[in-house]
Amino acid sequence: MLVKGKSNEEELAQEVLLWLGQDQSKSPDPRFKYFHSASDIFSEQLTPDLIVLSLQAEAQDEVLMTLRHHELTSHCLILVLQESVLSPYLANGIWSEDYDQQYQTYKSRRQQVKLRYFDDNAYKLLVYLWLHPEFTLTPHSVPSTRTLFNYPLLECWGLAPEESFSWLISLQRKGWIESSSLINRVRFCDTCQSGHLNYIDTCPRCQSIEIEMQASLHCFNCGHIGKQDSFKKQLGLSCPNCLQGLRHIGVDYDRPIENQHCTSCDSLFIEANVEAECLHCKTHNKLTDLQVRNIYDYGLETAGRRLVRQGKDQGLFALVPGDAMTNTQFDWLINWQNQLAIRHGHDHTIVSLQMLNLNEFLTQEGEAKGFAHLDALLERIRSTIRTTDACSYSTEHGLLLFLPFTKADHIKVIYSKIFELKSRLTASNIEVRVRAIALPDKNWGDDVQAWLTDKLASAEPL
């Protein structure tokens, strides 16, 4: 964990284990220093590796929020003696005397951190997820708030719940984090974005809420429709309008399917309109106008793990020759080159190189060994890139190479090293897919990414 003003090596040289609270008898480890409050830790400017909390539940939640907010303790390993409301979201488990294995894992992972995050909340989150691999960023249900859910860890870092949902989606689009599971789906007022809604039935004709269920009868003789009670007479049923006796259902009368009645306008209908009334701003929203939000929990994605270890954002493939450009730049380039190729009769090729089972590979090999092996393989990829080729990394398509003035059927000759590398990767239990598409293409369309997705999906693997 990198704290402003200190290098990772300086931090690792000092081991700081703290016990915060009253009950000190449960810690036989002489390495612990004892404190009564979080402010005492901050006043001594300590950067702890491990903090154990021995506090009552309410006090513990307050201290957890304080510790996660402060830069000295925001990422350290925190264990608690007993669970509290926020401990699953802000602590790293329950204290036990065999804590050392978890502690050593934390220290080992901290040694691999190269990313300096300081005041960048995105980098803060990536480093936190890396340091605590068992942790999943899980939403906390808070019915009293307008958002209904929040992420306590992000709130400790100053990120408002209203902003956190879209912010997490933006990190997911970058390929840094992944959604583990869908926790809930909630709807919000289109005017004030409150989740406190009351769903009410209204009359389709006059929008009144004064509606009731009503059993009705329909007289075939005169067509009159009315309440069932108004048809009842001492000797049976008869129409109150034409006085015709009604004996046989389906012959003399039937029951209309309109079984709801508006007492304001006296209309009958099958199904009421449903509106969502906001309990804050009193706006009546149509259901189709409500803002729908999916609530996920999140874990660290492969690109995010590499960013933490490499210390800079360079995607999965850190390419030096030609340097990797952004997706937007790459899309503009191939769109421009396609137009030139159509006009002047040039031939270009786009190559996609994907590693399909990276997560499984890293799980099988172990992250430390797996990433070291992967770094060596990616170094071989760098050696194959020509300085005249354009490179980009896409979460969806992997490594993208634009090869100017190169026909698709010449790729295996020019890029023989890529196919030799593919064999090496396959032997290393990494599944690789190489595909190529040719330019020019007159059926381009307006959306470059959509065209690229469709063409690569239909291209045969090489």
C-alpha positions as CSV (number, residue, x, y, z in Angstrom):
1,M,0.0,0.0,0.0
2,L,1.5,3.3,-1.0
3,V,0.9,6.3,1.2
4,K,1.8,9.8,0.1
5,G,5.4,10.6,1.0
6,K,6.4,7.0,1.6
7,S,7.7,4.3,-0.8
8,N,6.5,0.8,-0.7
9,E,9.9,-0.5,0.5
10,E,9.9,2.0,3.4
11,E,6.5,0.8,4.5
12,L,7.3,-2.8,4.3
13,A,10.5,-2.4,6.4
14,Q,8.3,-1.5,9.4
15,E,5.7,-4.0,10.7
16,V,2.9,-2.3,12.6
17,L,0.3,-4.4,14.4
18,L,-2.4,-2.5,16.4
19,W,-5.1,-3.6,18.9
20,L,-7.8,-1.0,19.2
21,G,-10.3,-1.3,22.1
22,Q,-10.5,-2.5,25.7
23,D,-10.2,-6.3,25.7
24,Q,-6.5,-6.9,25.3
25,S,-6.4,-10.3,26.9
26,K,-7.4,-12.1,23.6
27,S,-4.1,-11.1,22.0
28,P,-1.1,-13.2,23.2
29,D,1.0,-11.8,20.4
30,P,3.7,-9.4,21.8
31,R,4.0,-7.6,18.5
32,F,0.7,-5.7,19.0
33,K,0.6,-2.1,20.2
34,Y,-2.5,-1.1,22.1
35,F,-4.7,2.0,21.5
36,H,-8.0,3.2,22.9
37,S,-9.1,5.3,19.9
38,A,-8.4,5.9,16.2
39,S,-7.3,9.4,16.8
40,D,-4.4,8.1,18.9
41,I,-3.2,6.1,15.8
42,F,-3.4,9.2,13.6
43,S,-1.7,11.4,16.1
44,E,1.4,9.1,16.0
45,Q,1.3,9.0,12.1
46,L,1.3,5.2,12.1
47,T,0.7,3.2,8.9
48,P,-0.5,-0.1,10.3
49,D,-0.4,-3.4,8.6
50,L,-3.0,-5.0,10.8
51,I,-5.7,-3.5,13.1
52,V,-7.8,-5.7,15.4
53,L,-11.0,-4.0,16.8
54,S,-12.3,-5.0,20.2
55,L,-15.3,-2.7,20.4
56,Q,-19.1,-2.7,20.8
57,A,-21.1,-2.9,17.6
58,E,-22.2,0.7,17.3
59,A,-18.8,2.1,18.2
60,Q,-17.1,-0.4,15.9
61,D,-19.1,0.8,12.9
62,E,-18.1,4.4,13.6
63,V,-14.4,3.5,14.0
64,L,-14.5,1.4,10.8
65,M,-15.7,4.3,8.8
66,T,-13.1,6.6,10.4
67,L,-10.3,4.1,9.6
68,R,-11.3,3.5,6.0
69,H,-11.6,7.3,5.5
70,H,-8.1,8.1,6.7
71,E,-5.3,7.6,4.2
72,L,-3.0,6.0,6.8
73,T,-5.5,3.1,7.5
74,S,-7.8,3.1,4.4
75,H,-6.3,-0.1,2.9
76,C,-4.8,-2.0,5.9
77,L,-6.0,-5.4,7.1
78,I,-8.7,-4.9,9.7
79,L,-10.2,-7.8,11.8
80,V,-13.0,-7.6,14.3
81,L,-13.8,-9.6,17.4
82,Q,-17.5,-9.5,16.7
83,E,-19.6,-8.6,13.6
84,S,-21.5,-5.4,13.4
85,V,-23.7,-3.9,10.7
86,L,-20.9,-2.5,8.6
87,S,-18.1,-5.0,9.4
88,P,-18.9,-7.2,6.3
89,Y,-18.4,-4.1,4.1
90,L,-15.5,-2.4,5.8
91,A,-13.6,-5.1,7.8
92,N,-11.7,-8.1,6.5
93,G,-13.0,-10.9,8.7
94,I,-13.3,-12.1,12.3
95,W,-10.1,-12.2,14.5
96,S,-8.7,-15.6,15.4
97,E,-5.4,-16.6,16.8
98,D,-4.4,-18.3,13.5
99,Y,-4.6,-14.9,11.8
100,D,-1.0,-15.1,10.5
101,Q,-1.8,-16.8,7.2
102,Q,-4.2,-14.1,6.2
103,Y,-1.7,-11.5,7.4
104,Q,1.1,-13.0,5.4
105,T,-1.0,-13.1,2.3
106,Y,-1.8,-9.4,2.7
107,K,1.9,-8.6,3.1
108,S,2.8,-10.6,0.0
109,R,0.2,-8.9,-2.1
110,R,1.2,-5.5,-0.8
111,Q,4.8,-6.1,-2.0
112,Q,3.4,-6.4,-5.6
113,V,1.6,-3.1,-5.6
114,K,3.1,-0.5,-7.9
115,L,0.1,1.7,-8.4
116,R,0.3,5.1,-6.6
117,Y,-3.3,6.1,-6.0
118,F,-3.2,9.1,-3.6
119,D,-6.5,11.0,-4.2
120,D,-7.7,8.8,-7.2
121,N,-10.8,6.8,-5.9
122,A,-10.6,4.5,-8.9
123,Y,-7.0,3.5,-8.1
124,K,-7.9,3.3,-4.4
125,L,-10.6,0.7,-5.2
126,L,-8.4,-1.3,-7.4
127,V,-5.6,-1.5,-4.8
128,Y,-8.1,-2.3,-2.1
129,L,-9.6,-5.2,-4.1
130,W,-6.1,-6.5,-4.9
131,L,-4.9,-6.3,-1.2
132,H,-8.0,-8.2,0.0
133,P,-8.8,-10.9,-2.6
134,E,-11.5,-12.4,-0.5
135,F,-13.4,-9.0,-0.5
136,T,-16.2,-8.3,-2.9
137,L,-17.6,-4.7,-3.1
138,T,-21.1,-5.4,-2.0
139,P,-24.0,-3.0,-1.8
140,H,-25.6,-2.3,1.6
141,S,-29.4,-1.9,1.8
142,V,-30.4,1.3,3.5
143,P,-34.2,1.7,3.1
144,S,-34.2,5.1,4.8
145,T,-32.2,6.8,2.0
146,R,-33.4,7.9,-1.4
147,T,-30.9,5.6,-3.2
148,L,-32.1,2.5,-1.2
149,F,-28.6,1.0,-1.5
150,N,-25.0,2.3,-1.0
151,Y,-21.4,1.1,-1.0
152,P,-20.1,1.9,2.5
153,L,-16.4,1.7,1.4
154,L,-17.0,4.2,-1.4
155,E,-18.9,6.5,1.0
156,C,-15.8,6.5,3.3
157,W,-13.8,7.8,0.4
158,G,-16.2,10.7,-0.2
159,L,-18.2,9.2,-3.1
160,A,-21.9,9.9,-2.8
161,P,-24.3,7.0,-3.3
162,E,-26.0,8.9,-6.2
163,E,-22.7,8.9,-8.1
164,S,-21.3,5.5,-7.1
165,F,-23.5,3.4,-9.4
166,S,-22.6,5.1,-12.7
167,W,-19.0,5.5,-11.5
168,L,-18.7,1.7,-11.0
169,I,-20.2,1.0,-14.4
170,S,-17.5,3.3,-16.0
171,L,-14.8,1.3,-14.2
172,Q,-16.4,-1.9,-15.5
173,R,-16.4,-0.6,-19.1
174,K,-12.7,0.1,-18.8
175,G,-12.2,-3.6,-17.9
176,W,-10.8,-2.9,-14.4
177,I,-13.6,-4.5,-12.4
178,E,-16.3,-7.0,-13.1
179,S,-19.8,-7.5,-11.8
180,S,-20.0,-10.8,-9.8
181,S,-23.7,-11.0,-9.4
182,L,-26.9,-9.0,-9.8
183,I,-28.1,-8.2,-6.2
184,N,-31.3,-6.3,-7.0
185,R,-33.1,-4.1,-9.5
186,V,-34.7,-0.9,-8.3
187,R,-36.6,1.9,-9.9
188,F,-36.4,5.6,-9.2
189,C,-38.5,8.7,-9.8
190,D,-37.6,10.4,-13.1
191,T,-37.8,13.9,-11.5
192,C,-35.9,13.6,-8.2
193,Q,-34.3,10.1,-8.5
194,S,-35.8,9.0,-5.2
195,G,-36.5,5.3,-4.8
196,H,-39.3,5.9,-2.3
197,L,-42.3,5.2,-4.6
198,N,-45.9,4.3,-4.0
199,Y,-47.5,2.3,-6.8
200,I,-51.2,3.2,-7.2
201,D,-54.0,2.0,-9.5
202,T,-55.9,4.7,-11.4
203,C,-59.0,4.8,-13.6
204,P,-58.0,4.7,-17.3
205,R,-60.7,7.3,-18.2
206,C,-60.4,9.9,-15.5
207,Q,-57.2,8.9,-13.6
208,S,-59.1,8.8,-10.3
209,I,-57.8,6.5,-7.6
210,E,-61.3,5.8,-6.3
211,I,-61.8,2.4,-8.0
212,E,-63.2,-0.9,-6.6
213,M,-63.8,-4.5,-7.6
214,Q,-67.3,-5.0,-8.9
215,A,-69.2,-8.1,-10.0
216,S,-71.5,-7.1,-12.9
217,L,-74.1,-8.7,-15.2
218,H,-75.0,-8.0,-18.8
219,C,-78.6,-8.3,-20.0
220,F,-78.8,-9.7,-23.5
221,N,-82.3,-8.3,-24.0
222,C,-81.5,-4.6,-23.7
223,G,-77.7,-4.6,-23.3
224,H,-77.8,-3.0,-19.8
225,I,-74.7,-3.6,-17.7
226,G,-74.9,-3.0,-13.9
227,K,-74.0,-4.3,-10.5
228,Q,-74.9,-7.9,-9.8
229,D,-76.9,-6.8,-6.7
230,S,-79.2,-4.6,-8.8
231,F,-80.3,-7.7,-10.8
232,K,-81.3,-9.7,-7.8
233,K,-85.0,-10.0,-7.0
234,Q,-86.9,-12.2,-4.7
235,L,-87.8,-14.8,-7.4
236,G,-84.4,-14.8,-9.1
237,L,-82.6,-12.4,-11.4
238,S,-84.2,-9.8,-13.6
239,C,-82.9,-6.8,-15.5
240,P,-83.5,-3.5,-13.6
241,N,-83.7,-1.7,-16.9
242,C,-86.1,-3.8,-19.0
243,L,-87.5,-6.0,-16.2
244,Q,-86.7,-9.1,-18.3
245,G,-86.3,-12.3,-16.2
246,L,-82.8,-13.8,-16.5
247,R,-82.6,-17.5,-16.0
248,H,-79.8,-19.0,-18.1
249,I,-76.3,-17.6,-18.2
250,G,-75.0,-17.5,-21.7
251,V,-78.6,-17.3,-23.1
252,D,-80.3,-14.5,-21.1
253,Y,-77.2,-12.8,-19.6
254,D,-73.4,-13.1,-19.0
255,R,-70.8,-11.7,-16.7
256,P,-68.6,-8.9,-18.3
257,I,-64.9,-9.3,-18.0
258,E,-64.7,-5.7,-16.9
259,N,-64.7,-6.3,-13.2
260,Q,-63.2,-3.0,-11.9
261,H,-65.4,0.1,-11.4
262,C,-64.5,3.8,-11.0
263,T,-66.8,5.5,-8.5
264,S,-65.8,8.9,-9.9
265,C,-66.8,8.5,-13.5
266,D,-68.9,5.2,-13.2
267,S,-66.8,3.5,-15.9
268,L,-66.0,-0.2,-15.9
269,F,-62.7,-1.6,-17.1
270,I,-60.6,-4.7,-17.1
271,E,-57.3,-3.4,-15.9
272,A,-56.4,-0.2,-14.1
273,N,-53.5,2.0,-15.0
274,V,-50.5,1.8,-12.6
275,E,-48.6,4.9,-11.7
276,A,-45.6,5.4,-9.4
277,E,-46.1,8.3,-7.0
278,C,-42.9,9.7,-5.6
279,L,-43.2,10.1,-1.9
280,H,-40.6,13.0,-2.0
281,C,-41.6,15.3,-4.9
282,K,-45.2,13.9,-5.4
283,T,-44.6,13.4,-9.1
284,H,-46.8,10.7,-10.7
285,N,-44.5,8.7,-13.0
286,K,-45.6,6.3,-15.7
287,L,-43.9,3.0,-15.1
288,T,-42.1,3.3,-18.5
289,D,-40.6,6.7,-17.3
290,L,-39.0,5.3,-14.1
291,Q,-35.2,5.1,-14.1
292,V,-34.2,1.4,-13.7
293,R,-31.0,0.7,-11.9
294,N,-29.3,-2.7,-11.6
295,I,-27.4,-3.2,-8.3
296,Y,-24.3,-5.4,-8.6
297,D,-21.5,-6.5,-6.4
298,Y,-18.0,-6.1,-7.9
299,G,-14.6,-7.8,-8.0
300,L,-11.3,-7.1,-9.6
301,E,-10.9,-7.9,-13.3
302,T,-7.7,-9.1,-14.9
303,A,-6.9,-5.7,-16.4
304,G,-7.4,-4.1,-13.0
305,R,-5.0,-6.6,-11.4
306,R,-2.3,-5.8,-14.0
307,L,-2.8,-2.1,-13.5
308,V,-2.2,-2.5,-9.8
309,R,1.0,-4.5,-10.4
310,Q,2.4,-2.4,-13.3
311,G,1.6,1.0,-11.8
312,K,0.3,2.6,-14.9
313,D,-2.7,2.2,-17.2
314,Q,-1.5,0.4,-20.3
315,G,-4.2,-2.2,-20.8
316,L,-3.5,-5.9,-20.9
317,F,-0.9,-5.6,-23.7
318,A,1.8,-3.0,-22.8
319,L,3.1,-2.3,-26.3
320,V,6.2,-0.1,-26.9
321,P,6.7,-0.2,-30.7
322,G,4.1,2.2,-32.2
323,D,2.6,2.5,-28.7
324,A,-0.9,1.4,-28.0
325,M,-3.6,3.9,-28.9
326,T,-7.0,4.3,-27.3
327,N,-10.1,2.6,-28.8
328,T,-11.4,6.0,-30.0
329,Q,-8.2,6.7,-31.9
330,F,-8.0,3.2,-33.3
331,D,-11.7,3.4,-34.5
332,W,-11.0,6.8,-36.2
333,L,-7.8,5.4,-37.8
334,I,-9.3,2.3,-39.4
335,N,-12.4,4.3,-40.5
336,W,-10.1,6.8,-42.3
337,Q,-7.9,4.1,-43.8
338,N,-11.0,2.2,-45.0
339,Q,-12.1,5.3,-46.9
340,L,-8.6,5.8,-48.4
341,A,-8.5,2.1,-49.3
342,I,-11.8,2.3,-51.2
343,R,-10.6,5.4,-53.1
344,H,-7.1,4.2,-54.0
345,G,-7.4,0.5,-54.1
346,H,-5.2,-0.3,-51.1
347,D,-5.3,-3.5,-49.1
348,H,-5.1,-3.5,-45.3
349,T,-5.7,-6.1,-42.6
350,I,-7.0,-5.9,-39.0
351,V,-5.8,-8.7,-36.7
352,S,-7.4,-9.7,-33.3
353,L,-5.4,-11.7,-30.7
354,Q,-7.4,-12.8,-27.7
355,M,-6.5,-14.8,-24.7
356,L,-9.8,-16.4,-23.8
357,N,-9.2,-18.1,-20.4
358,L,-7.0,-15.7,-18.5
359,N,-9.0,-15.8,-15.3
360,E,-9.0,-19.6,-15.2
361,F,-5.2,-19.6,-16.0
362,L,-4.4,-17.2,-13.2
363,T,-6.6,-19.2,-10.8
364,Q,-4.9,-22.5,-11.8
365,E,-1.3,-21.1,-11.7
366,G,-1.8,-18.7,-8.7
367,E,-1.7,-15.0,-9.3
368,A,1.9,-14.3,-8.5
369,K,3.3,-17.2,-10.7
370,G,0.6,-16.7,-13.3
371,F,1.3,-13.0,-13.9
372,A,5.0,-13.6,-14.0
373,H,4.5,-16.2,-16.7
374,L,2.1,-13.9,-18.5
375,D,4.6,-11.0,-18.4
376,A,7.2,-13.2,-20.2
377,L,4.7,-14.2,-22.8
378,L,3.6,-10.6,-23.4
379,E,7.2,-9.6,-23.9
380,R,7.3,-12.0,-26.8
381,I,4.2,-10.3,-28.3
382,R,6.0,-6.9,-28.1
383,S,8.8,-8.2,-30.2
384,T,6.4,-9.1,-33.0
385,I,4.9,-5.6,-33.4
386,R,6.2,-3.6,-36.3
387,T,6.7,0.2,-35.8
388,T,4.4,0.8,-38.8
389,D,1.5,-1.1,-37.3
390,A,-1.2,0.5,-35.2
391,C,-2.1,-1.2,-31.9
392,S,-5.0,-0.9,-29.5
393,Y,-6.4,-3.0,-26.7
394,S,-10.1,-3.8,-26.4
395,T,-11.7,-5.5,-23.5
396,E,-14.1,-7.2,-26.0
397,H,-11.6,-8.0,-28.9
398,G,-8.3,-8.3,-27.1
399,L,-5.2,-7.0,-28.9
400,L,-6.1,-5.3,-32.2
401,L,-3.4,-4.7,-34.8
402,F,-3.9,-2.6,-37.9
403,L,-1.5,-3.8,-40.6
404,P,-1.3,-1.2,-43.5
405,F,-0.7,-2.4,-47.1
406,T,-0.9,-6.1,-45.9
407,K,-3.3,-8.6,-47.5
408,A,-5.0,-11.0,-45.2
409,D,-3.6,-14.1,-46.9
410,H,0.0,-12.8,-46.2
411,I,-0.5,-12.6,-42.5
412,K,0.9,-16.0,-41.6
413,V,4.1,-15.2,-43.5
414,I,4.6,-11.7,-42.1
415,Y,3.5,-12.6,-38.6
416,S,4.8,-16.1,-38.3
417,K,6.0,-15.2,-34.8
418,I,2.4,-14.6,-33.7
419,F,1.4,-18.1,-34.7
420,E,4.6,-19.5,-33.1
421,L,3.6,-17.7,-30.0
422,K,0.1,-19.1,-30.3
423,S,1.5,-22.6,-30.1
424,R,3.6,-21.6,-27.0
425,L,0.6,-20.1,-25.3
426,T,-1.6,-23.2,-26.0
427,A,1.1,-25.4,-24.5
428,S,1.0,-23.1,-21.5
429,N,-2.7,-23.8,-21.0
430,I,-3.7,-20.3,-22.3
431,E,-6.4,-20.5,-24.9
432,V,-5.6,-18.1,-27.8
433,R,-7.7,-17.1,-30.8
434,V,-6.3,-15.2,-33.7
435,R,-8.7,-13.7,-36.3
436,A,-8.2,-11.4,-39.3
437,I,-10.4,-9.2,-41.4
438,A,-9.6,-7.4,-44.6
439,L,-10.0,-3.8,-45.7
440,P,-11.5,-2.1,-47.7
441,D,-15.1,-2.9,-46.8
442,K,-17.8,-0.9,-48.5
443,N,-20.5,-2.2,-46.1
444,W,-19.0,-0.2,-43.2
445,G,-22.0,1.6,-41.6
446,D,-21.8,4.4,-39.0
447,D,-20.7,2.4,-35.9
448,V,-17.1,1.2,-36.2
449,Q,-17.3,-0.9,-33.1
450,A,-20.5,-2.6,-34.2
451,W,-18.9,-3.3,-37.6
452,L,-15.7,-4.6,-35.9
453,T,-17.7,-6.9,-33.6
454,D,-19.8,-8.3,-36.5
455,K,-16.8,-8.9,-38.8
456,L,-14.7,-10.6,-36.1
457,A,-17.6,-12.7,-35.0
458,S,-17.9,-14.1,-38.6
459,A,-14.2,-14.4,-39.2
460,E,-12.7,-17.9,-39.0
461,P,-9.9,-18.3,-36.4
462,L,-6.5,-18.7,-38.0
